[in-house]
Every structure is written in structure tokens, then in C-alpha cells.
Amino acid sequence: MKASTANPRRQRPHRFITEVLLPALFRRKRGHRHGTQPIFPKLKHGEICLTWIGHASFLIQSPEANILVDPNWANWLLVVRRLRHAGLAHHHLPNIDLVLITHAHFDHLNRRSLRQIASNQPIVVPAGVGDLVHGIGFEKVYEMKWWERLRFPGAAVTFVPAKHWGARKVTDLHRGYGGYVIDLGGPIVYHAGDSAYFDGFREIGRKLKPEISLLPIGAYHGPKFGENHMNPEEAFRAFQDLRSRFMVPMHFGTYQLSYEPLHEPPQRLMQAAMRAGRLADVRFLIEGMPTLF
């Protein structure tokens, strides 16, 4: 019998189509369509409110500022279908004072979503990404490099390193990527964007001391995915390196971007947290539900 000479690299796209893309077409979209305006709490000085919209999209509020990070309401990312409704409709947002984009990938920088919420406020992007957001309704575009810090009314923002990549298309080599540490006068919030595990989490924790860390836990099972994303155990290790008080998991359940089952990331994270005796410090947010910190 002649041995197979099929190239395993050529089989990967076929496997992704049959195991990820096609099953998603027949899955019922989960979550709820929100037809009513959510009730945002009246915040006191020193309080913040987090609302998870889905995937890596968050509304972060203080008494002085409303900030959106990686807003995305897209039902499709090219050929990848959204599997959970957005927790918050864009027309139910409060007035947005600032928008932050972590990198140029389609699941984090969605131009249609940005047009929907642009109302002449500033937007911050990594270096080399500004051309993707010019001309869609923002007052000013700020490009940041790692460890740069900008001050806005009610907020100070530091752009911090990640272990990832920032290309919008294969030939892009100039676009930056990273996360943001956001000081709103209350608990300091760190949004990691996308990242594999790396020693930089320890440095971010030492220098900026975020109290709440929003960390990605999905899209880790697939060719080279582990080089650019964390699995749940690595995300929990990053949380410990950061020395944050609370971990808020994200980047799971909304789009199936790799082979792991949708239910697996939160289960593995809870197991890791239980082993460390810190399950109470992991806060799973419900999409669209404002949560006070």
C-alpha cells in the first residue's frame, strides 16, 4: 500500500472549513437582542463601571468619561460568523468621549462599527494604524508606541506591549499592536487586546499596577495560534504576574476563531483559578450588563 504524500499544511484550511466555519453556519446565535436602553449606574468618585459588549469590546465608564475599547458589532468577520448577539446596541451607548483600538485585526478594528459610534471624539490607535480610521468621523487620531502615555479629560492612557502581531493584510509589516492601561481616577484597568503569554505582563504590573485586568482566554487551538494567543491557564498566569485584584476574561464565545469548543475556555479558566484559590477574583461578565467596580 502506497504511503500518503499529502502535505499536512494543505489540509489545515480544509480542516478549518469543515470543523469551524461550516458548523457555525448552522448554529443558533446565542445571547439576547437588547431592545431596551440599559440602566447605567450613577457613579461616585473612585467608582468605574464595565460593560462587556462581546469578544474584546468593552464600555468603560467613570463619573468623568465614557471609553470604548475595540468596539465591534459585526455579524461577520470576512467568512467567520458571529455566534453571540452583542450585549449592547450601538444606539444605546451613552455619549462616548474616547475610543481605543488595540490593533488592526478585523475582530478588533471594525470600520463599520467605528462609523456607527464616531461623533467627533478622539480615537487612539497603535503606530501605523491611523490610516485605517481617518475620515470616518473622529475629531483627531492619536497613534501611540509602547509605553507612551496620553492624557484626556477624565482619563490617562498608557499603551503597553503585547506578544502578538498587527497586520491588516499579509504584507503589512508596519502596523503596531498592544494593550492599554487606563486610569480613570478609580481602579486602574488594563485591556490586553490580543497577546500570547510573555514576561511583559510582569513589567506592566510592576510599572502601572492595574487593579482590573481584561485578558483574552480564547482562540488558542490551531496552527500557530498558541504563538499569538493565550490559553486559559496562561491567561490566569498573566493575571498573577500583573498582580491585579480582579481578572475579567474576554475574547471567547463570540466568534469561533480556532478549534477549541466554545465552552472550553471558561471551564479551563475556572479550574485554574480554583487550583490557585482565587476563583472569587475572576469576574465573568454578562454581555450588556453594566458591572460596578
C-alpha positions as CSV (number, residue, x, y, z in Angstrom):
1,M,0.0,0.0,0.0
2,K,1.4,3.4,-1.0
3,A,2.0,5.8,1.8
4,S,0.1,9.1,1.6
5,T,2.2,12.1,0.4
6,A,-0.5,14.7,1.3
7,N,1.0,17.9,2.7
8,P,-0.4,18.4,6.3
9,R,-0.1,22.2,5.7
10,R,-2.5,22.0,2.8
11,Q,-5.0,20.0,4.9
12,R,-5.3,22.8,7.5
13,P,-7.6,25.2,5.6
14,H,-9.8,22.2,4.8
15,R,-10.0,21.2,8.4
16,F,-10.8,24.8,9.5
17,I,-13.6,25.0,6.9
18,T,-15.2,21.7,8.0
19,E,-14.6,21.9,11.7
20,V,-15.1,25.6,12.4
21,L,-16.7,27.6,9.5
22,L,-19.4,25.2,8.3
23,P,-20.7,24.2,11.8
24,A,-21.0,27.9,12.7
25,L,-23.4,28.5,9.8
26,F,-26.0,26.1,11.4
27,R,-25.5,27.2,15.0
28,R,-28.3,29.2,16.5
29,K,-27.0,32.6,17.6
30,R,-26.9,32.8,21.4
31,G,-27.5,35.7,23.8
32,H,-30.3,38.2,23.6
33,R,-31.1,41.1,21.3
34,H,-31.4,44.2,23.5
35,G,-34.4,46.3,22.5
36,T,-34.4,48.5,25.6
37,Q,-31.9,51.0,26.9
38,P,-29.7,49.5,29.7
39,I,-29.6,51.3,33.0
40,F,-26.1,52.5,33.7
41,P,-25.4,53.2,37.4
42,K,-24.8,56.7,38.7
43,L,-21.1,56.6,39.6
44,K,-19.4,58.2,42.5
45,H,-15.8,59.4,42.5
46,G,-13.5,56.4,42.6
47,E,-16.0,54.0,41.0
48,I,-15.9,52.6,37.5
49,C,-18.4,50.6,35.5
50,L,-17.5,47.9,32.9
51,T,-20.0,46.7,30.3
52,W,-18.9,43.8,28.1
53,I,-20.3,44.1,24.6
54,G,-18.8,40.9,23.4
55,H,-15.4,39.4,22.2
56,A,-12.9,42.2,23.1
57,S,-15.4,45.1,23.1
58,F,-15.9,47.0,26.3
59,L,-17.5,50.2,27.5
60,I,-15.6,51.6,30.5
61,Q,-17.2,54.4,32.5
62,S,-16.3,56.7,35.3
63,P,-18.1,59.8,36.5
64,E,-16.0,61.9,34.1
65,A,-15.6,59.8,31.0
66,N,-17.1,57.0,28.8
67,I,-14.5,55.0,26.9
68,L,-15.0,52.3,24.2
69,V,-12.3,49.7,23.6
70,D,-12.2,47.7,20.3
71,P,-16.0,48.3,19.6
72,N,-17.3,45.6,17.2
73,W,-20.9,44.8,16.3
74,A,-20.1,42.9,13.1
75,N,-22.2,39.8,12.3
76,W,-19.4,38.5,10.0
77,L,-15.6,38.8,10.1
78,L,-15.0,38.0,6.4
79,V,-16.2,34.3,6.5
80,V,-16.4,33.9,10.3
81,R,-20.0,34.3,11.7
82,R,-20.8,35.9,15.0
83,L,-22.2,33.3,17.4
84,R,-23.5,35.6,20.2
85,H,-25.5,38.8,19.9
86,A,-23.8,41.9,21.0
87,G,-24.7,42.7,24.6
88,L,-25.3,46.3,23.9
89,A,-26.7,48.0,20.8
90,H,-24.6,50.9,19.5
91,H,-27.6,53.3,19.6
92,H,-28.0,52.6,23.3
93,L,-24.5,53.8,24.2
94,P,-24.0,56.9,26.3
95,N,-22.0,59.7,24.8
96,I,-18.6,58.3,24.1
97,D,-15.6,60.6,25.0
98,L,-12.8,58.4,23.7
99,V,-12.2,55.3,21.6
100,L,-9.2,52.9,21.9
101,I,-8.2,50.4,19.3
102,T,-5.6,47.7,20.3
103,H,-4.6,46.6,16.8
104,A,-5.7,46.3,13.2
105,H,-7.1,42.8,13.1
106,F,-10.7,42.6,11.8
107,D,-12.1,41.4,15.1
108,H,-10.7,44.4,16.9
109,L,-10.8,47.2,14.4
110,N,-14.1,47.0,12.6
111,R,-14.5,50.1,10.4
112,R,-18.3,49.8,10.1
113,S,-18.7,49.7,13.8
114,L,-16.4,52.7,14.2
115,R,-18.5,54.7,11.8
116,Q,-21.6,53.9,13.8
117,I,-20.2,55.4,17.0
118,A,-17.9,58.2,15.7
119,S,-19.2,61.6,16.8
120,N,-16.2,63.9,16.6
121,Q,-14.4,62.4,19.6
122,P,-10.7,61.4,19.6
123,I,-9.6,57.9,18.8
124,V,-6.3,56.2,19.8
125,V,-4.6,53.5,17.7
126,P,-1.2,51.9,17.6
127,A,1.5,53.4,15.5
128,G,1.0,52.7,11.8
129,V,-2.8,52.1,12.1
130,G,-4.0,55.7,11.8
131,D,-4.7,55.5,8.0
132,L,-7.4,52.9,8.8
133,V,-9.5,55.2,10.9
134,H,-9.0,58.6,9.2
135,G,-12.1,60.1,7.6
136,I,-14.8,58.1,9.4
137,G,-15.9,60.7,11.8
138,F,-13.3,61.2,14.6
139,E,-12.1,64.6,15.7
140,K,-8.4,63.5,16.0
141,V,-6.4,60.3,15.5
142,Y,-3.6,59.7,18.0
143,E,-1.0,57.0,17.2
144,M,0.9,55.5,20.1
145,K,4.0,53.4,20.7
146,W,4.7,51.1,23.6
147,W,5.0,52.9,27.0
148,E,3.7,56.2,25.6
149,R,1.1,58.0,27.8
150,L,-1.6,60.4,26.8
151,R,-3.9,62.4,29.0
152,F,-7.5,63.2,28.0
153,P,-10.3,64.9,30.0
154,G,-11.1,62.4,32.8
155,A,-8.6,59.7,31.7
156,A,-4.9,58.9,31.3
157,V,-4.0,56.1,28.8
158,T,-0.7,54.2,28.5
159,F,-0.1,51.9,25.5
160,V,1.7,48.8,26.6
161,P,3.5,45.8,24.9
162,A,1.9,42.5,23.8
163,K,3.2,39.4,22.1
164,H,1.1,39.4,19.0
165,W,1.1,41.0,15.5
166,G,-0.7,43.9,13.9
167,A,-1.1,43.3,10.2
168,R,-4.4,44.1,8.5
169,K,-3.2,42.0,5.5
170,V,-0.4,39.6,5.0
171,T,2.0,42.2,3.5
172,D,1.5,44.7,6.4
173,L,4.7,44.9,8.4
174,H,4.5,48.4,9.8
175,R,1.4,48.3,12.0
176,G,1.7,48.3,15.8
177,Y,-0.3,46.4,18.4
178,G,-0.6,46.3,22.2
179,G,-2.8,46.9,25.1
180,Y,-3.9,49.9,27.2
181,V,-3.7,50.7,30.9
182,I,-6.5,53.2,31.6
183,D,-6.5,55.5,34.7
184,L,-10.0,57.0,35.2
185,G,-9.4,58.1,38.8
186,G,-10.7,54.8,40.2
187,P,-9.5,51.3,39.9
188,I,-6.9,51.2,37.1
189,V,-8.0,49.0,34.2
190,Y,-5.8,47.0,31.8
191,H,-7.2,45.8,28.5
192,A,-4.7,43.4,27.0
193,G,-6.0,43.4,23.4
194,D,-4.6,40.1,21.9
195,S,-1.4,38.5,23.2
196,A,0.4,35.3,23.8
197,Y,1.8,34.8,27.2
198,F,5.1,36.7,27.7
199,D,7.3,38.2,30.5
200,G,6.0,41.6,29.7
201,F,2.9,41.1,31.9
202,R,5.2,41.2,34.9
203,E,6.7,44.5,33.8
204,I,3.2,46.0,33.1
205,G,2.1,45.0,36.6
206,R,5.2,46.4,38.2
207,K,5.2,49.7,36.4
208,L,1.5,50.5,36.2
209,K,-0.3,48.4,38.8
210,P,-3.6,47.7,37.1
211,E,-6.3,46.5,39.6
212,I,-8.6,45.1,37.0
213,S,-7.2,43.1,34.0
214,L,-9.2,42.3,31.0
215,L,-7.5,39.2,29.5
216,P,-8.2,37.1,26.4
217,I,-8.7,33.4,27.0
218,G,-9.8,32.0,23.6
219,A,-8.6,31.3,20.1
220,Y,-5.6,29.2,21.1
221,H,-6.1,25.8,19.5
222,G,-4.8,25.7,15.9
223,P,-1.7,26.1,13.7
224,K,0.4,28.8,15.3
225,F,-2.5,30.1,17.4
226,G,-0.6,29.4,20.6
227,E,2.2,31.7,19.4
228,N,-0.2,34.7,19.3
229,H,-2.9,33.9,21.9
230,M,-3.1,32.6,25.4
231,N,-4.9,29.5,26.6
232,P,-6.9,29.9,29.8
233,E,-4.1,28.7,32.1
234,E,-1.6,31.1,30.5
235,A,-4.1,34.0,30.9
236,F,-4.5,33.2,34.6
237,R,-0.7,33.1,34.9
238,A,-0.6,36.6,33.3
239,F,-3.2,37.8,35.8
240,Q,-1.0,36.6,38.6
241,D,2.1,38.2,37.0
242,L,0.1,41.5,36.8
243,R,-0.8,41.3,40.5
244,S,-4.2,42.6,39.7
245,R,-7.1,42.3,42.1
246,F,-9.7,41.1,39.5
247,M,-9.5,39.3,36.2
248,V,-12.2,39.8,33.6
249,P,-11.9,37.2,30.8
250,M,-12.7,38.2,27.2
251,H,-12.1,37.1,23.6
252,F,-14.1,33.9,23.8
253,G,-17.6,32.7,22.8
254,T,-18.4,35.4,20.3
255,Y,-16.6,34.3,17.2
256,Q,-15.1,30.8,16.8
257,L,-11.6,31.6,15.5
258,S,-9.9,28.3,16.3
259,Y,-10.7,24.6,17.1
260,E,-11.4,24.6,20.8
261,P,-15.1,24.1,21.7
262,L,-16.8,27.4,22.8
263,H,-17.5,26.1,26.3
264,E,-13.9,25.1,26.9
265,P,-12.1,28.4,27.7
266,P,-14.2,29.5,30.7
267,Q,-14.2,26.0,32.1
268,R,-10.4,25.7,32.0
269,L,-10.0,29.2,33.4
270,M,-12.3,28.3,36.4
271,Q,-10.3,25.2,37.0
272,A,-7.0,27.1,37.0
273,A,-8.5,29.7,39.4
274,M,-9.8,27.1,41.8
275,R,-6.4,25.4,41.9
276,A,-4.9,28.7,42.9
277,G,-7.7,29.5,45.4
278,R,-8.7,32.7,43.5
279,L,-12.0,31.8,41.9
280,A,-13.7,34.7,43.5
281,D,-11.2,37.1,41.9
282,V,-12.3,36.0,38.3
283,R,-15.3,38.0,37.2
284,F,-17.2,36.6,34.3
285,L,-19.3,39.5,32.9
286,I,-22.6,39.0,31.2
287,E,-22.8,40.8,27.8
288,G,-24.7,44.0,28.1
289,M,-24.9,44.1,31.9
290,P,-23.2,47.1,33.5
291,T,-21.0,45.9,36.4
292,L,-19.7,48.2,39.1
293,F,-16.2,48.0,40.4
